[in-house]
Amino acid sequence: MAERLVQHKHCPVCKKAMSTEKETCSEDCALRHKIQIKDRKRTMYFFYFSMVVLVVVLAVQFLGI
Ligand SMILES: [Zn+2]
């Protein structure tokens, strides 16, 4: 029983229990998972870009250019 609990994991997309060898429970979830990762990366890039812009704006204002 304990072994079964250790060996199963949940699909990151639909949270269904599935085997540990798989990334997602189905092809459909694999596709959705890829899209989720892409979206997360895009959000990260946007966040970093915003930070850079903010720092530049603050630096320009601080220096009074
Ligand atoms: Zn799934």
N, CA, C, O and the ligand as a Tripos MOL2 file, in Angstrom:
@<TRIPOS>MOLECULE
protein
  261   259    66     0     0
PROTEIN
NO_CHARGES

@<TRIPOS>ATOM
      1 N           0.8430   -1.2160    0.0000 N.3       1 MET1
      2 CA          0.0000    0.0000    0.0000 C.3       1 MET1
      3 C           0.8710    1.2570    0.0000 C.2       1 MET1
      4 O           0.6660    2.1770   -0.7920 O.2       1 MET1
      5 N           1.8490    1.2700    0.9080 N.am      2 ALA2
      6 CA          2.7580    2.4140    1.0020 C.3       2 ALA2
      7 C           3.5690    2.5520   -0.2930 C.2       2 ALA2
      8 O           3.8340    3.6570   -0.7650 O.2       2 ALA2
      9 N           3.9510    1.4050   -0.8490 N.am      3 GLU3
     10 CA          4.7210    1.4060   -2.0780 C.3       3 GLU3
     11 C           3.9170    2.0140   -3.2300 C.2       3 GLU3
     12 O           4.4500    2.7700   -4.0430 O.2       3 GLU3
     13 N           2.6480    1.6770   -3.2860 N.am      4 ARG4
     14 CA          1.7800    2.2290   -4.3310 C.3       4 ARG4
     15 C           1.6750    3.7450   -4.2090 C.2       4 ARG4
     16 O           1.6520    4.4600   -5.2100 O.2       4 ARG4
     17 N           1.6130    4.2180   -2.9810 N.am      5 LEU5
     18 CA          1.5060    5.6590   -2.7480 C.3       5 LEU5
     19 C           2.7720    6.3820   -3.2110 C.2       5 LEU5
     20 O           2.7050    7.4790   -3.7650 O.2       5 LEU5
     21 N           3.9240    5.7530   -2.9770 N.am      6 VAL6
     22 CA          5.2010    6.3500   -3.3760 C.3       6 VAL6
     23 C           5.3410    6.3560   -4.8920 C.2       6 VAL6
     24 O           5.8520    7.3140   -5.4720 O.2       6 VAL6
     25 N           4.8770    5.2680   -5.5410 N.am      7 GLN7
     26 CA          5.1490    5.1250   -6.9690 C.3       7 GLN7
     27 C           4.1940    5.8620   -7.9130 C.2       7 GLN7
     28 O           4.5020    6.0230   -9.0940 O.2       7 GLN7
     29 N           3.0700    6.2990   -7.4220 N.am      8 HIS8
     30 CA          2.2060    7.0280   -8.3540 C.3       8 HIS8
     31 C           2.4500    8.5310   -8.2540 C.2       8 HIS8
     32 O           2.8740    9.0420   -7.2170 O.2       8 HIS8
     33 N           2.1760    9.2190   -9.3440 N.am      9 LYS9
     34 CA          2.2490   10.6760   -9.2960 C.3       9 LYS9
     35 C           1.0570   11.2550  -10.0460 C.2       9 LYS9
     36 O           0.2930   10.5280  -10.6810 O.2       9 LYS9
     37 N           0.9120   12.5510   -9.9650 N.am     10 HIS10
     38 CA         -0.2550   13.1800  -10.5720 C.3      10 HIS10
     39 C           0.0940   13.9420  -11.8380 C.2      10 HIS10
     40 O           1.1510   14.5650  -11.9430 O.2      10 HIS10
     41 N          -0.7980   13.8780  -12.7730 N.am     11 CYS11
     42 CA         -0.6490   14.6190  -14.0250 C.3      11 CYS11
     43 C          -0.6020   16.1070  -13.7020 C.2      11 CYS11
     44 O          -1.4790   16.6030  -12.9960 O.2      11 CYS11
     45 N           0.4060   16.8390  -14.2040 N.am     12 PRO12
     46 CA          0.5000   18.2730  -13.8860 C.3      12 PRO12
     47 C          -0.6170   19.1110  -14.5110 C.2      12 PRO12
     48 O          -0.8200   20.2650  -14.1330 O.2      12 PRO12
     49 N          -1.3310   18.5300  -15.4570 N.am     13 VAL13
     50 CA         -2.3930   19.2690  -16.1400 C.3      13 VAL13
     51 C          -3.7430   19.0340  -15.4810 C.2      13 VAL13
     52 O          -4.3930   19.9820  -15.0400 O.2      13 VAL13
     53 N          -4.1750   17.7640  -15.4090 N.am     14 CYS14
     54 CA         -5.5150   17.4690  -14.8930 C.3      14 CYS14
     55 C          -5.4990   16.8870  -13.4750 C.2      14 CYS14
     56 O          -6.5570   16.6320  -12.9000 O.2      14 CYS14
     57 N          -4.2900   16.6750  -12.9010 N.am     15 LYS15
     58 CA         -4.1090   16.1900  -11.5180 C.3      15 LYS15
     59 C          -4.5880   14.7630  -11.2920 C.2      15 LYS15
     60 O          -4.7600   14.3390  -10.1490 O.2      15 LYS15
     61 N          -4.8040   14.0240  -12.3690 N.am     16 LYS16
     62 CA         -5.2060   12.6310  -12.2310 C.3      16 LYS16
     63 C          -3.9840   11.8050  -11.8420 C.2      16 LYS16
     64 O          -2.8610   12.1350  -12.2220 O.2      16 LYS16
     65 N          -4.2040   10.7360  -11.0860 N.am     17 ALA17
     66 CA         -3.0980    9.8420  -10.7450 C.3      17 ALA17
     67 C          -2.6600    9.0900  -11.9880 C.2      17 ALA17
     68 O          -3.4830    8.7080  -12.8210 O.2      17 ALA17
     69 N          -1.3380    8.8790  -12.1060 N.am     18 MET18
     70 CA         -0.8170    8.1810  -13.2830 C.3      18 MET18
     71 C           0.5190    7.5450  -12.9440 C.2      18 MET18
     72 O           1.0250    7.7310  -11.8370 O.2      18 MET18
     73 N           1.1040    6.7920  -13.8810 N.am     19 SER19
     74 CA          2.3770    6.1180  -13.6170 C.3      19 SER19
     75 C           3.5250    7.1240  -13.5890 C.2      19 SER19
     76 O           3.4640    8.1820  -14.2150 O.2      19 SER19
     77 N           4.5740    6.7650  -12.8450 N.am     20 THR20
     78 CA          5.7030    7.6810  -12.6520 C.3      20 THR20
     79 C           6.5640    7.8750  -13.8930 C.2      20 THR20
     80 O           7.2970    8.8600  -13.9820 O.2      20 THR20
     81 N           6.4920    6.9550  -14.8530 N.am     21 GLU21
     82 CA          7.3460    7.0720  -16.0470 C.3      21 GLU21
     83 C           6.8740    8.1760  -16.9900 C.2      21 GLU21
     84 O           7.6480    8.7000  -17.7920 O.2      21 GLU21
     85 N           5.5890    8.5190  -16.8780 N.am     22 LYS22
     86 CA          5.0320    9.4990  -17.8010 C.3      22 LYS22
     87 C           5.1140   10.9220  -17.2610 C.2      22 LYS22
     88 O           5.0920   11.1420  -16.0500 O.2      22 LYS22
     89 N           5.2060   11.8720  -18.1640 N.am     23 GLU23
     90 CA          5.1890   13.2870  -17.8070 C.3      23 GLU23
     91 C           3.7570   13.7510  -17.5630 C.2      23 GLU23
     92 O           3.4880   14.5080  -16.6300 O.2      23 GLU23
     93 N           2.8470   13.2890  -18.4130 N.am     24 THR24
     94 CA          1.4270   13.6080  -18.3100 C.3      24 THR24
     95 C           0.6250   12.3420  -18.5640 C.2      24 THR24
     96 O           1.1680   11.3580  -19.0650 O.2      24 THR24
     97 N          -0.6660   12.3520  -18.2240 N.am     25 CYS25
     98 CA         -1.4680   11.1280  -18.3120 C.3      25 CYS25
     99 C          -1.8580   10.7700  -19.7430 C.2      25 CYS25
    100 O          -2.0820    9.5960  -20.0410 O.2      25 CYS25
    101 N          -1.9430   11.7630  -20.6370 N.am     26 SER26
    102 CA         -2.3890   11.5000  -22.0060 C.3      26 SER26
    103 C          -1.7370   12.4590  -23.0040 C.2      26 SER26
    104 O          -1.0820   13.4260  -22.6150 O.2      26 SER26
    105 N          -1.9240   12.1800  -24.2820 N.am     27 GLU27
    106 CA         -1.4060   13.0460  -25.3500 C.3      27 GLU27
    107 C          -1.9930   14.4520  -25.2400 C.2      27 GLU27
    108 O          -1.3070   15.4550  -25.4340 O.2      27 GLU27
    109 N          -3.2680   14.4870  -24.9250 N.am     28 ASP28
    110 CA         -3.9750   15.7650  -24.7860 C.3      28 ASP28
    111 C          -3.3510   16.6190  -23.6890 C.2      28 ASP28
    112 O          -3.1290   17.8180  -23.8550 O.2      28 ASP28
    113 N          -3.0730   15.9600  -22.5540 N.am     29 CYS29
    114 CA         -2.4660   16.6760  -21.4360 C.3      29 CYS29
    115 C          -1.0260   17.0650  -21.7590 C.2      29 CYS29
    116 O          -0.5600   18.1150  -21.3170 O.2      29 CYS29
    117 N          -0.3160   16.2360  -22.5220 N.am     30 ALA30
    118 CA          1.0620   16.5470  -22.9150 C.3      30 ALA30
    119 C           1.0920   17.8390  -23.7220 C.2      30 ALA30
    120 O           1.9530   18.6950  -23.5200 O.2      30 ALA30
    121 N           0.1440   17.9610  -24.6320 N.am     31 LEU31
    122 CA          0.0260   19.1570  -25.4640 C.3      31 LEU31
    123 C          -0.2790   20.3900  -24.6140 C.2      31 LEU31
    124 O           0.3300   21.4480  -24.7770 O.2      31 LEU31
    125 N          -1.2330   20.2240  -23.7100 N.am     32 ARG32
    126 CA         -1.5980   21.3380  -22.8190 C.3      32 ARG32
    127 C          -0.4490   21.7270  -21.9060 C.2      32 ARG32
    128 O          -0.2440   22.9020  -21.6010 O.2      32 ARG32
    129 N           0.3130   20.6950  -21.4670 N.am     33 HIS33
    130 CA          1.4580   20.9370  -20.5860 C.3      33 HIS33
    131 C           2.5110   21.7670  -21.3110 C.2      33 HIS33
    132 O           3.0930   22.6840  -20.7310 O.2      33 HIS33
    133 N           2.7560   21.4440  -22.5860 N.am     34 LYS34
    134 CA          3.7200   22.1870  -23.3980 C.3      34 LYS34
    135 C           3.3040   23.6500  -23.5090 C.2      34 LYS34
    136 O           4.1280   24.5550  -23.3690 O.2      34 LYS34
    137 N           2.0220   23.8670  -23.7600 N.am     35 ILE35
    138 CA          1.4960   25.2270  -23.8860 C.3      35 ILE35
    139 C           1.6620   25.9830  -22.5670 C.2      35 ILE35
    140 O           2.0210   27.1600  -22.5580 O.2      35 ILE35
    141 N           1.3960   25.2950  -21.4580 N.am     36 GLN36
    142 CA          1.5430   25.9140  -20.1300 C.3      36 GLN36
    143 C           2.9850   26.3480  -19.8950 C.2      36 GLN36
    144 O           3.2310   27.4420  -19.3880 O.2      36 GLN36
    145 N           3.9500   25.4810  -20.2660 N.am     37 ILE37
    146 CA          5.3680   25.8100  -20.0770 C.3      37 ILE37
    147 C           5.7390   27.0150  -20.9330 C.2      37 ILE37
    148 O           6.4460   27.9170  -20.4830 O.2      37 ILE37
    149 N           5.2540   27.0180  -22.1730 N.am     38 LYS38
    150 CA          5.5340   28.1240  -23.0840 C.3      38 LYS38
    151 C           4.9910   29.4460  -22.5230 C.2      38 LYS38
    152 O           5.6620   30.4770  -22.5570 O.2      38 LYS38
    153 N           3.7580   29.3830  -22.0060 N.am     39 ASP39
    154 CA          3.1310   30.5620  -21.4050 C.3      39 ASP39
    155 C           3.9240   31.0620  -20.2050 C.2      39 ASP39
    156 O           4.1100   32.2650  -20.0230 O.2      39 ASP39
    157 N           4.3940   30.1100  -19.3830 N.am     40 ARG40
    158 CA          5.1580   30.4680  -18.1910 C.3      40 ARG40
    159 C           6.4630   31.1430  -18.5820 C.2      40 ARG40
    160 O           6.8700   32.1240  -17.9590 O.2      40 ARG40
    161 N           7.1290   30.6130  -19.6250 N.am     41 LYS41
    162 CA          8.3810   31.1950  -20.1130 C.3      41 LYS41
    163 C           8.1440   32.6060  -20.6250 C.2      41 LYS41
    164 O           8.9290   33.5180  -20.3650 O.2      41 LYS41
    165 N           7.0440   32.7710  -21.3620 N.am     42 ARG42
    166 CA          6.7110   34.0740  -21.9160 C.3      42 ARG42
    167 C           6.4850   35.0840  -20.7790 C.2      42 ARG42
    168 O           6.9290   36.2290  -20.8590 O.2      42 ARG42
    169 N           5.7980   34.6490  -19.7380 N.am     43 THR43
    170 CA          5.5400   35.5000  -18.5800 C.3      43 THR43
    171 C           6.8490   35.8830  -17.8990 C.2      43 THR43
    172 O           7.0310   37.0240  -17.4730 O.2      43 THR43
    173 N           7.7710   34.8980  -17.8000 N.am     44 MET44
    174 CA          9.0750   35.1540  -17.1940 C.3      44 MET44
    175 C           9.8470   36.1930  -17.9870 C.2      44 MET44
    176 O          10.4060   37.1280  -17.4140 O.2      44 MET44
    177 N           9.8820   36.0330  -19.3140 N.am     45 TYR45
    178 CA         10.5950   36.9740  -20.1690 C.3      45 TYR45
    179 C           9.9880   38.3660  -20.0420 C.2      45 TYR45
    180 O          10.6990   39.3670  -19.9660 O.2      45 TYR45
    181 N           8.6540   38.4070  -20.0200 N.am     46 PHE46
    182 CA          7.9670   39.6880  -19.8940 C.3      46 PHE46
    183 C           8.3260   40.3440  -18.5710 C.2      46 PHE46
    184 O           8.5390   41.5550  -18.5100 O.2      46 PHE46
    185 N           8.3940   39.5370  -17.5030 N.am     47 PHE47
    186 CA          8.7340   40.0430  -16.1800 C.3      47 PHE47
    187 C          10.1470   40.6300  -16.1700 C.2      47 PHE47
    188 O          10.3680   41.7320  -15.6680 O.2      47 PHE47
    189 N          11.1130   39.8690  -16.7370 N.am     48 TYR48
    190 CA         12.4970   40.3480  -16.7760 C.3      48 TYR48
    191 C          12.6120   41.6190  -17.6210 C.2      48 TYR48
    192 O          13.3140   42.5610  -17.2540 O.2      48 TYR48
    193 N          11.9180   41.6290  -18.7460 N.am     49 PHE49
    194 CA         11.9380   42.7980  -19.6250 C.3      49 PHE49
    195 C          11.4000   44.0250  -18.8940 C.2      49 PHE49
    196 O          11.9580   45.1180  -18.9950 O.2      49 PHE49
    197 N          10.2900   43.8250  -18.1460 N.am     50 SER50
    198 CA          9.7040   44.9100  -17.3680 C.3      50 SER50
    199 C          10.6790   45.4290  -16.3170 C.2      50 SER50
    200 O          10.7740   46.6360  -16.0950 O.2      50 SER50
    201 N          11.3970   44.5230  -15.6740 N.am     51 MET51
    202 CA         12.3810   44.8950  -14.6560 C.3      51 MET51
    203 C          13.4860   45.7540  -15.2620 C.2      51 MET51
    204 O          13.8800   46.7730  -14.6940 O.2      51 MET51
    205 N          13.9850   45.3220  -16.4350 N.am     52 VAL52
    206 CA         15.0510   46.0570  -17.1230 C.3      52 VAL52
    207 C          14.5570   47.4560  -17.4800 C.2      52 VAL52
    208 O          15.2570   48.4420  -17.2490 O.2      52 VAL52
    209 N          13.3590   47.5420  -18.0390 N.am     53 VAL53
    210 CA         12.7690   48.8290  -18.4180 C.3      53 VAL53
    211 C          12.6340   49.7200  -17.1790 C.2      53 VAL53
    212 O          12.9640   50.9060  -17.2150 O.2      53 VAL53
    213 N          12.1490   49.1360  -16.0940 N.am     54 LEU54
    214 CA         11.9640   49.8900  -14.8530 C.3      54 LEU54
    215 C          13.2920   50.4380  -14.3320 C.2      54 LEU54
    216 O          13.3820   51.5990  -13.9330 O.2      54 LEU54
    217 N          14.3260   49.5850  -14.3400 N.am     55 VAL55
    218 CA         15.6570   49.9950  -13.8710 C.3      55 VAL55
    219 C          16.1950   51.1250  -14.7500 C.2      55 VAL55
    220 O          16.7490   52.1000  -14.2440 O.2      55 VAL55
    221 N          16.0300   50.9890  -16.0710 N.am     56 VAL56
    222 CA         16.5070   52.0150  -17.0080 C.3      56 VAL56
    223 C          15.7730   53.3280  -16.7560 C.2      56 VAL56
    224 O          16.3920   54.3900  -16.6960 O.2      56 VAL56
    225 N          14.4630   53.2520  -16.6110 N.am     57 VAL57
    226 CA         13.6510   54.4580  -16.3600 C.3      57 VAL57
    227 C          14.0840   55.1190  -15.0610 C.2      57 VAL57
    228 O          14.2610   56.3370  -15.0190 O.2      57 VAL57
    229 N          14.2550   54.3440  -14.0090 N.am     58 LEU58
    230 CA         14.6800   54.8780  -12.7110 C.3      58 LEU58
    231 C          16.0770   55.4900  -12.8000 C.2      58 LEU58
    232 O          16.3280   56.5550  -12.2350 O.2      58 LEU58
    233 N          16.9900   54.8130  -13.5120 N.am     59 ALA59
    234 CA         18.3550   55.3000  -13.6710 C.3      59 ALA59
    235 C          18.3530   56.6320  -14.4140 C.2      59 ALA59
    236 O          19.0490   57.5720  -14.0290 O.2      59 ALA59
    237 N          17.5670   56.7020  -15.4750 N.am     60 VAL60
    238 CA         17.4720   57.9380  -16.2690 C.3      60 VAL60
    239 C          16.9280   59.0730  -15.4050 C.2      60 VAL60
    240 O          17.4430   60.1900  -15.4430 O.2      60 VAL60
    241 N          15.8880   58.7840  -14.6280 N.am     61 GLN61
    242 CA         15.2940   59.8040  -13.7640 C.3      61 GLN61
    243 C          16.2740   60.2280  -12.6600 C.2      61 GLN61
    244 O          16.3770   61.4080  -12.3270 O.2      61 GLN61
    245 N          16.9850   59.2470  -12.1040 N.am     62 PHE62
    246 CA         17.9310   59.5080  -11.0290 C.3      62 PHE62
    247 C          19.0790   60.3760  -11.5180 C.2      62 PHE62
    248 O          19.5400   61.2700  -10.8080 O.2      62 PHE62
    249 N          19.5340   60.1070  -12.7330 N.am     63 LEU63
    250 CA         20.6500   60.8430  -13.3020 C.3      63 LEU63
    251 C          20.2040   62.1810  -13.9000 C.2      63 LEU63
    252 O          21.0240   63.0480  -14.2010 O.2      63 LEU63
    253 N          18.8920   62.3260  -14.0640 N.am     64 GLY64
    254 CA         18.3500   63.5740  -14.5710 C.3      64 GLY64
    255 C          18.7040   63.8480  -16.0120 C.2      64 GLY64
    256 O          18.9020   64.9980  -16.4040 O.2      64 GLY64
    257 N          18.7850   62.7880  -16.8050 N.am     65 ILE65
    258 CA         19.1020   62.9590  -18.2400 C.3      65 ILE65
    259 C          17.8560   63.4340  -18.9780 C.2      65 ILE65
    260 O          17.8980   63.6410  -20.1900 O.2      65 ILE65
    261 ZN         -3.8450   14.6590  -17.4830 Zn       66 ZN66
@<TRIPOS>BOND
     1     1     2 1
     2     2     3 1
     3     3     4 2
     4     3     5 am
     5     5     6 1
     6     6     7 1
     7     7     8 2
     8     7     9 am
     9     9    10 1
    10    10    11 1
    11    11    12 2
    12    11    13 am
    13    13    14 1
    14    14    15 1
    15    15    16 2
    16    15    17 am
    17    17    18 1
    18    18    19 1
    19    19    20 2
    20    19    21 am
    21    21    22 1
    22    22    23 1
    23    23    24 2
    24    23    25 am
    25    25    26 1
    26    26    27 1
    27    27    28 2
    28    27    29 am
    29    29    30 1
    30    30    31 1
    31    31    32 2
    32    31    33 am
    33    33    34 1
    34    34    35 1
    35    35    36 2
    36    35    37 am
    37    37    38 1
    38    38    39 1
    39    39    40 2
    40    39    41 am
    41    41    42 1
    42    42    43 1
    43    43    44 2
    44    43    45 am
    45    45    46 1
    46    46    47 1
    47    47    48 2
    48    47    49 am
    49    49    50 1
    50    50    51 1
    51    51    52 2
    52    51    53 am
    53    53    54 1
    54    54    55 1
    55    55    56 2
    56    55    57 am
    57    57    58 1
    58    58    59 1
    59    59    60 2
    60    59    61 am
    61    61    62 1
    62    62    63 1
    63    63    64 2
    64    63    65 am
    65    65    66 1
    66    66    67 1
    67    67    68 2
    68    67    69 am
    69    69    70 1
    70    70    71 1
    71    71    72 2
    72    71    73 am
    73    73    74 1
    74    74    75 1
    75    75    76 2
    76    75    77 am
    77    77    78 1
    78    78    79 1
    79    79    80 2
    80    79    81 am
    81    81    82 1
    82    82    83 1
    83    83    84 2
    84    83    85 am
    85    85    86 1
    86    86    87 1
    87    87    88 2
    88    87    89 am
    89    89    90 1
    90    90    91 1
    91    91    92 2
    92    91    93 am
    93    93    94 1
    94    94    95 1
    95    95    96 2
    96    95    97 am
    97    97    98 1
    98    98    99 1
    99    99   100 2
   100    99   101 am
   101   101   102 1
   102   102   103 1
   103   103   104 2
   104   103   105 am
   105   105   106 1
   106   106   107 1
   107   107   108 2
   108   107   109 am
   109   109   110 1
   110   110   111 1
   111   111   112 2
   112   111   113 am
   113   113   114 1
   114   114   115 1
   115   115   116 2
   116   115   117 am
   117   117   118 1
   118   118   119 1
   119   119   120 2
   120   119   121 am
   121   121   122 1
   122   122   123 1
   123   123   124 2
   124   123   125 am
   125   125   126 1
   126   126   127 1
   127   127   128 2
   128   127   129 am
   129   129   130 1
   130   130   131 1
   131   131   132 2
   132   131   133 am
   133   133   134 1
   134   134   135 1
   135   135   136 2
   136   135   137 am
   137   137   138 1
   138   138   139 1
   139   139   140 2
   140   139   141 am
   141   141   142 1
   142   142   143 1
   143   143   144 2
   144   143   145 am
   145   145   146 1
   146   146   147 1
   147   147   148 2
   148   147   149 am
   149   149   150 1
   150   150   151 1
   151   151   152 2
   152   151   153 am
   153   153   154 1
   154   154   155 1
   155   155   156 2
   156   155   157 am
   157   157   158 1
   158   158   159 1
   159   159   160 2
   160   159   161 am
   161   161   162 1
   162   162   163 1
   163   163   164 2
   164   163   165 am
   165   165   166 1
   166   166   167 1
   167   167   168 2
   168   167   169 am
   169   169   170 1
   170   170   171 1
   171   171   172 2
   172   171   173 am
   173   173   174 1
   174   174   175 1
   175   175   176 2
   176   175   177 am
   177   177   178 1
   178   178   179 1
   179   179   180 2
   180   179   181 am
   181   181   182 1
   182   182   183 1
   183   183   184 2
   184   183   185 am
   185   185   186 1
   186   186   187 1
   187   187   188 2
   188   187   189 am
   189   189   190 1
   190   190   191 1
   191   191   192 2
   192   191   193 am
   193   193   194 1
   194   194   195 1
   195   195   196 2
   196   195   197 am
   197   197   198 1
   198   198   199 1
   199   199   200 2
   200   199   201 am
   201   201   202 1
   202   202   203 1
   203   203   204 2
   204   203   205 am
   205   205   206 1
   206   206   207 1
   207   207   208 2
   208   207   209 am
   209   209   210 1
   210   210   211 1
   211   211   212 2
   212   211   213 am
   213   213   214 1
   214   214   215 1
   215   215   216 2
   216   215   217 am
   217   217   218 1
   218   218   219 1
   219   219   220 2
   220   219   221 am
   221   221   222 1
   222   222   223 1
   223   223   224 2
   224   223   225 am
   225   225   226 1
   226   226   227 1
   227   227   228 2
   228   227   229 am
   229   229   230 1
   230   230   231 1
   231   231   232 2
   232   231   233 am
   233   233   234 1
   234   234   235 1
   235   235   236 2
   236   235   237 am
   237   237   238 1
   238   238   239 1
   239   239   240 2
   240   239   241 am
   241   241   242 1
   242   242   243 1
   243   243   244 2
   244   243   245 am
   245   245   246 1
   246   246   247 1
   247   247   248 2
   248   247   249 am
   249   249   250 1
   250   250   251 1
   251   251   252 2
   252   251   253 am
   253   253   254 1
   254   254   255 1
   255   255   256 2
   256   255   257 am
   257   257   258 1
   258   258   259 1
   259   259   260 2
@<TRIPOS>SUBSTRUCTURE
     1 MET1         2 RESIDUE 1 A MET
     2 ALA2         6 RESIDUE 1 A ALA
     3 GLU3        10 RESIDUE 1 A GLU
     4 ARG4        14 RESIDUE 1 A ARG
     5 LEU5        18 RESIDUE 1 A LEU
     6 VAL6        22 RESIDUE 1 A VAL
     7 GLN7        26 RESIDUE 1 A GLN
     8 HIS8        30 RESIDUE 1 A HIS
     9 LYS9        34 RESIDUE 1 A LYS
    10 HIS10       38 RESIDUE 1 A HIS
    11 CYS11       42 RESIDUE 1 A CYS
    12 PRO12       46 RESIDUE 1 A PRO
    13 VAL13       50 RESIDUE 1 A VAL
    14 CYS14       54 RESIDUE 1 A CYS
    15 LYS15       58 RESIDUE 1 A LYS
    16 LYS16       62 RESIDUE 1 A LYS
    17 ALA17       66 RESIDUE 1 A ALA
    18 MET18       70 RESIDUE 1 A MET
    19 SER19       74 RESIDUE 1 A SER
    20 THR20       78 RESIDUE 1 A THR
    21 GLU21       82 RESIDUE 1 A GLU
    22 LYS22       86 RESIDUE 1 A LYS
    23 GLU23       90 RESIDUE 1 A GLU
    24 THR24       94 RESIDUE 1 A THR
    25 CYS25       98 RESIDUE 1 A CYS
    26 SER26      102 RESIDUE 1 A SER
    27 GLU27      106 RESIDUE 1 A GLU
    28 ASP28      110 RESIDUE 1 A ASP
    29 CYS29      114 RESIDUE 1 A CYS
    30 ALA30      118 RESIDUE 1 A ALA
    31 LEU31      122 RESIDUE 1 A LEU
    32 ARG32      126 RESIDUE 1 A ARG
    33 HIS33      130 RESIDUE 1 A HIS
    34 LYS34      134 RESIDUE 1 A LYS
    35 ILE35      138 RESIDUE 1 A ILE
    36 GLN36      142 RESIDUE 1 A GLN
    37 ILE37      146 RESIDUE 1 A ILE
    38 LYS38      150 RESIDUE 1 A LYS
    39 ASP39      154 RESIDUE 1 A ASP
    40 ARG40      158 RESIDUE 1 A ARG
    41 LYS41      162 RESIDUE 1 A LYS
    42 ARG42      166 RESIDUE 1 A ARG
    43 THR43      170 RESIDUE 1 A THR
    44 MET44      174 RESIDUE 1 A MET
    45 TYR45      178 RESIDUE 1 A TYR
    46 PHE46      182 RESIDUE 1 A PHE
    47 PHE47      186 RESIDUE 1 A PHE
    48 TYR48      190 RESIDUE 1 A TYR
    49 PHE49      194 RESIDUE 1 A PHE
    50 SER50      198 RESIDUE 1 A SER
    51 MET51      202 RESIDUE 1 A MET
    52 VAL52      206 RESIDUE 1 A VAL
    53 VAL53      210 RESIDUE 1 A VAL
    54 LEU54      214 RESIDUE 1 A LEU
    55 VAL55      218 RESIDUE 1 A VAL
    56 VAL56      222 RESIDUE 1 A VAL
    57 VAL57      226 RESIDUE 1 A VAL
    58 LEU58      230 RESIDUE 1 A LEU
    59 ALA59      234 RESIDUE 1 A ALA
    60 VAL60      238 RESIDUE 1 A VAL
    61 GLN61      242 RESIDUE 1 A GLN
    62 PHE62      246 RESIDUE 1 A PHE
    63 LEU63      250 RESIDUE 1 A LEU
    64 GLY64      254 RESIDUE 1 A GLY
    65 ILE65      258 RESIDUE 1 A ILE
    66 ZN66       261 GROUP 0 **** ****
